Amino acid sequence: MALEGLTLKPSCTIPETSEFKLDRVPSETQPRPCYRVVMKKGKDGWIVVKCLDVKGAISQGKDKNEALRNIIEAISAILEDVKGESPEFSVFVVEEK
């Protein structure tokens, strides 16, 4: 059976009067940067966090959540100082023992 000239019709259509709209994602979206973060417990019990990709980004916290919030704030501040803006980013956390 040849498939040439075969026209596929949608099985479901949305009326033009519908309030439902699809948001189109631009085809040229930039990926969000991801920074590597090392987290370890200090001798005093505090969690020390250091970003391997942003020079000078180091912080600490009483627990993992506080330490992670603090390093994200530190990375944002350094990026804003260096680049003039703080774009959205992700962190990849590695825990050392």
MDAnalysis code that builds the backbone (N, CA, C; Angstrom):
import MDAnalysis as mda
import numpy as np

u = mda.Universe.empty(291, n_residues=97, atom_resindex=np.repeat(np.arange(97), 3), trajectory=True)
u.add_TopologyAttr("name", ["N", "CA", "C"] * 97)
u.add_TopologyAttr("resid", np.arange(1, 98))
u.add_TopologyAttr("resname", ["MET", "ALA", "LEU", "GLU", "GLY", "LEU", "THR", "LEU", "LYS", "PRO", "SER", "CYS", "THR", "ILE", "PRO", "GLU", "THR", "SER", "GLU", "PHE", "LYS", "LEU", "ASP", "ARG", "VAL", "PRO", "SER", "GLU", "THR", "GLN", "PRO", "ARG", "PRO", "CYS", "TYR", "ARG", "VAL", "VAL", "MET", "LYS", "LYS", "GLY", "LYS", "ASP", "GLY", "TRP", "ILE", "VAL", "VAL", "LYS", "CYS", "LEU", "ASP", "VAL", "LYS", "GLY", "ALA", "ILE", "SER", "GLN", "GLY", "LYS", "ASP", "LYS", "ASN", "GLU", "ALA", "LEU", "ARG", "ASN", "ILE", "ILE", "GLU", "ALA", "ILE", "SER", "ALA", "ILE", "LEU", "GLU", "ASP", "VAL", "LYS", "GLY", "GLU", "SER", "PRO", "GLU", "PHE", "SER", "VAL", "PHE", "VAL", "VAL", "GLU", "GLU", "LYS"])
u.atoms.positions = np.array([
    [0.842, -1.161, 0.000],
    [0.000, 0.000, 0.000],
    [0.897, 1.237, 0.000],
    [0.684, 2.137, -0.925],
    [1.470, 3.360, -1.016],
    [0.870, 4.434, -0.128],
    [1.742, 5.176, 0.542],
    [1.283, 6.229, 1.435],
    [1.337, 7.607, 0.785],
    [1.742, 7.660, -0.466],
    [1.833, 8.941, -1.155],
    [0.442, 9.538, -1.320],
    [0.332, 10.800, -1.077],
    [-0.938, 11.495, -1.259],
    [-1.931, 11.265, -0.129],
    [-1.521, 10.541, 0.889],
    [-2.406, 10.270, 2.010],
    [-2.489, 11.519, 2.881],
    [-3.690, 11.965, 3.163],
    [-3.891, 13.135, 4.005],
    [-4.451, 12.686, 5.333],
    [-3.752, 13.042, 6.403],
    [-4.217, 12.704, 7.732],
    [-5.049, 13.854, 8.275],
    [-6.206, 13.514, 8.815],
    [-7.077, 14.528, 9.381],
    [-7.063, 14.383, 10.894],
    [-7.084, 15.510, 11.619],
    [-7.083, 15.416, 13.076],
    [-8.357, 14.749, 13.581],
    [-8.207, 13.958, 14.618],
    [-9.362, 13.271, 15.179],
    [-10.135, 14.184, 16.128],
    [-9.533, 15.271, 16.527],
    [-10.183, 16.202, 17.450],
    [-9.746, 17.609, 17.081],
    [-10.682, 18.497, 17.010],
    [-10.348, 19.888, 16.725],
    [-10.955, 20.771, 17.793],
    [-10.347, 21.909, 18.002],
    [-10.840, 22.874, 18.970],
    [-11.469, 24.013, 18.188],
    [-12.719, 24.361, 18.482],
    [-13.362, 25.451, 17.742],
    [-12.594, 26.759, 17.893],
    [-12.624, 27.573, 16.860],
    [-11.908, 28.845, 16.892],
    [-12.458, 29.780, 17.961],
    [-13.682, 29.583, 18.364],
    [-14.288, 30.459, 19.364],
    [-13.910, 30.061, 20.781],
    [-13.214, 28.958, 20.919],
    [-12.853, 28.475, 22.244],
    [-11.881, 29.424, 22.928],
    [-11.968, 29.522, 24.245],
    [-11.040, 30.351, 25.004],
    [-9.726, 29.624, 25.266],
    [-9.663, 28.361, 24.903],
    [-8.461, 27.569, 25.109],
    [-7.417, 27.969, 24.080],
    [-6.238, 28.368, 24.556],
    [-5.151, 28.756, 23.664],
    [-3.895, 28.009, 24.059],
    [-3.164, 27.567, 23.076],
    [-1.895, 26.891, 23.319],
    [-0.776, 27.916, 23.274],
    [0.058, 27.910, 24.293],
    [1.228, 28.780, 24.294],
    [2.319, 28.093, 23.493],
    [2.879, 28.815, 22.582],
    [3.963, 28.257, 21.774],
    [5.287, 28.567, 22.445],
    [6.113, 27.568, 22.528],
    [7.445, 27.731, 23.098],
    [8.382, 28.087, 21.952],
    [9.143, 29.168, 22.087],
    [10.072, 29.525, 21.009],
    [11.046, 28.383, 20.735],
    [11.308, 28.143, 19.465],
    [12.189, 27.042, 19.094],
    [13.636, 27.312, 19.479],
    [13.975, 28.566, 19.684],
    [15.356, 28.922, 20.018],
    [15.462, 29.324, 21.488],
    [15.004, 28.455, 22.384],
    [15.108, 28.766, 23.805],
    [16.503, 28.424, 24.298],
    [17.001, 29.257, 25.183],
    [18.331, 29.047, 25.735],
    [18.213, 28.141, 26.958],
    [19.072, 27.138, 27.070],
    [19.023, 26.303, 28.274],
    [19.462, 27.097, 29.495],
    [18.923, 26.737, 30.638],
    [19.258, 27.386, 31.898],
    [20.625, 26.876, 32.356],
    [21.535, 27.780, 32.754],
    [22.838, 27.314, 33.239],
    [22.691, 26.506, 34.528],
    [23.575, 25.540, 34.712],
    [23.573, 24.695, 35.899],
    [24.961, 24.769, 36.526],
    [25.013, 25.123, 37.801],
    [26.276, 25.266, 38.507],
    [26.459, 24.114, 39.489],
    [27.679, 23.570, 39.539],
    [28.007, 22.466, 40.447],
    [28.303, 23.009, 41.838],
    [27.692, 22.369, 42.831],
    [27.826, 22.795, 44.221],
    [28.251, 21.601, 45.067],
    [29.271, 21.794, 45.909],
    [29.734, 20.750, 46.819],
    [29.281, 21.122, 48.232],
    [28.639, 20.156, 48.902],
    [28.107, 20.388, 50.241],
    [28.738, 19.378, 51.193],
    [29.273, 19.868, 52.313],
    [29.810, 18.950, 53.314],
    [29.603, 19.523, 54.709],
    [29.598, 18.636, 55.666],
    [29.399, 19.038, 57.057],
    [30.733, 19.469, 57.645],
    [30.744, 20.659, 58.234],
    [31.946, 21.182, 58.867],
    [32.163, 20.580, 60.248],
    [33.321, 20.825, 60.817],
    [33.663, 20.291, 62.139],
    [32.755, 20.855, 63.233],
    [32.228, 22.053, 63.001],
    [31.368, 22.684, 63.992],
    [29.893, 22.307, 63.834],
    [29.591, 21.419, 62.871],
    [28.212, 20.975, 62.658],
    [27.469, 21.738, 61.578],
    [27.990, 22.875, 61.163],
    [27.356, 23.649, 60.101],
    [27.612, 22.971, 58.751],
    [26.727, 23.201, 57.802],
    [26.880, 22.670, 56.443],
    [27.567, 23.748, 55.599],
    [28.704, 23.410, 55.031],
    [29.483, 24.330, 54.205],
    [29.225, 23.982, 52.744],
    [28.963, 25.008, 51.941],
    [28.644, 24.807, 50.531],
    [29.537, 25.698, 49.680],
    [30.088, 25.116, 48.608],
    [30.962, 25.865, 47.714],
    [30.564, 25.573, 46.278],
    [30.472, 26.623, 45.469],
    [30.167, 26.454, 44.046],
    [31.487, 26.328, 43.294],
    [31.611, 25.255, 42.520],
    [32.849, 24.995, 41.775],
    [32.962, 25.851, 40.518],
    [31.849, 26.385, 40.048],
    [31.839, 27.096, 38.768],
    [31.825, 28.616, 38.888],
    [31.532, 29.140, 40.068],
    [31.485, 30.591, 40.272],
    [32.503, 30.944, 41.347],
    [33.562, 31.603, 40.936],
    [34.656, 31.941, 41.853],
    [34.151, 32.817, 42.999],
    [34.466, 32.399, 44.226],
    [34.094, 33.161, 45.403],
    [32.735, 32.818, 45.992],
    [31.989, 31.933, 45.333],
    [30.665, 31.570, 45.842],
    [30.811, 30.450, 46.868],
    [30.759, 30.836, 48.125],
    [30.859, 29.883, 49.234],
    [29.909, 30.372, 50.324],
    [29.287, 29.438, 51.012],
    [28.339, 29.812, 52.056],
    [28.202, 28.678, 53.052],
    [27.300, 28.850, 54.003],
    [27.052, 27.822, 55.003],
    [25.642, 27.969, 55.539],
    [25.210, 26.979, 56.290],
    [23.901, 27.033, 56.913],
    [23.819, 26.033, 58.045],
    [22.818, 26.207, 58.911],
    [22.635, 25.297, 60.048],
    [22.178, 23.916, 59.590],
    [21.461, 23.868, 58.453],
    [21.035, 22.600, 57.869],
    [21.185, 22.678, 56.347],
    [20.881, 21.584, 55.659],
    [21.081, 21.530, 54.203],
    [20.232, 22.552, 53.460],
    [18.976, 22.705, 53.880],
    [18.091, 23.649, 53.195],
    [18.584, 25.088, 53.318],
    [18.988, 25.473, 54.532],
    [19.493, 26.827, 54.735],
    [20.785, 27.047, 53.947],
    [21.672, 26.052, 53.948],
    [22.933, 26.165, 53.212],
    [22.674, 26.304, 51.716],
    [21.726, 25.547, 51.202],
    [21.401, 25.614, 49.777],
    [20.792, 26.962, 49.418],
    [19.897, 27.464, 50.254],
    [19.320, 28.802, 50.008],
    [20.423, 29.865, 50.010],
    [21.355, 29.738, 50.948],
    [22.427, 30.731, 51.060],
    [23.382, 30.695, 49.872],
    [23.704, 29.497, 49.348],
    [24.620, 29.428, 48.203],
    [23.946, 29.948, 46.942],
    [22.656, 29.711, 46.808],
    [21.927, 30.252, 45.656],
    [21.939, 31.776, 45.710],
    [21.761, 32.328, 46.900],
    [21.818, 33.783, 47.064],
    [23.222, 34.307, 46.753],
    [24.251, 33.578, 47.188],
    [25.632, 33.993, 46.923],
    [25.943, 33.955, 45.427],
    [25.528, 32.891, 44.749],
    [25.749, 32.788, 43.299],
    [25.039, 33.927, 42.584],
    [23.796, 34.190, 42.959],
    [23.017, 35.275, 42.337],
    [23.704, 36.619, 42.510],
    [24.204, 36.892, 43.722],
    [24.865, 38.171, 43.991],
    [26.130, 38.327, 43.155],
    [26.918, 37.262, 43.043],
    [28.155, 37.342, 42.264],
    [27.845, 37.513, 40.783],
    [26.868, 36.759, 40.263],
    [26.507, 36.892, 38.844],
    [25.990, 38.292, 38.548],
    [25.197, 38.844, 39.465],
    [24.682, 40.197, 39.260],
    [25.817, 41.211, 39.265],
    [26.801, 41.018, 40.132],
    [27.935, 41.930, 40.200],
    [28.811, 41.835, 38.954],
    [29.060, 40.606, 38.496],
    [29.959, 40.393, 37.354],
    [29.277, 40.669, 36.019],
    [28.062, 40.142, 35.847],
    [27.376, 40.237, 34.552],
    [26.342, 41.360, 34.481],
    [26.032, 41.965, 35.612],
    [25.028, 43.017, 35.617],
    [23.606, 42.493, 35.710],
    [23.448, 41.178, 35.752],
    [22.135, 40.560, 35.893],
    [22.305, 39.184, 36.525],
    [21.233, 38.675, 37.070],
    [21.259, 37.345, 37.666],
    [20.207, 36.488, 36.972],
    [20.601, 35.763, 35.922],
    [19.635, 34.937, 35.197],
    [19.199, 33.735, 36.032],
    [18.094, 33.114, 35.642],
    [17.659, 31.896, 36.316],
    [18.703, 30.816, 36.091],
    [18.940, 30.007, 37.110],
    [19.919, 28.938, 36.993],
    [19.514, 27.782, 37.883],
    [20.159, 26.652, 37.658],
    [19.955, 25.465, 38.478],
    [21.262, 25.142, 39.186],
    [21.174, 24.342, 40.246],
    [22.379, 23.877, 40.916],
    [22.360, 22.348, 40.964],
    [23.525, 21.770, 40.792],
    [23.714, 20.327, 40.902],
    [24.527, 20.098, 42.165],
    [23.910, 19.468, 43.150],
    [24.515, 19.326, 44.478],
    [25.198, 17.970, 44.627],
    [26.447, 18.001, 45.053],
    [27.200, 16.790, 45.386],
    [27.523, 16.880, 46.864],
    [27.164, 15.835, 47.621],
    [27.437, 15.825, 49.044],
    [28.706, 15.040, 49.319],
    [29.631, 15.665, 50.017],
    [30.844, 14.977, 50.458],
    [30.673, 14.554, 51.904],
    [31.300, 13.446, 52.263],
    [31.205, 12.978, 53.649],
    [32.479, 13.262, 54.396],
])
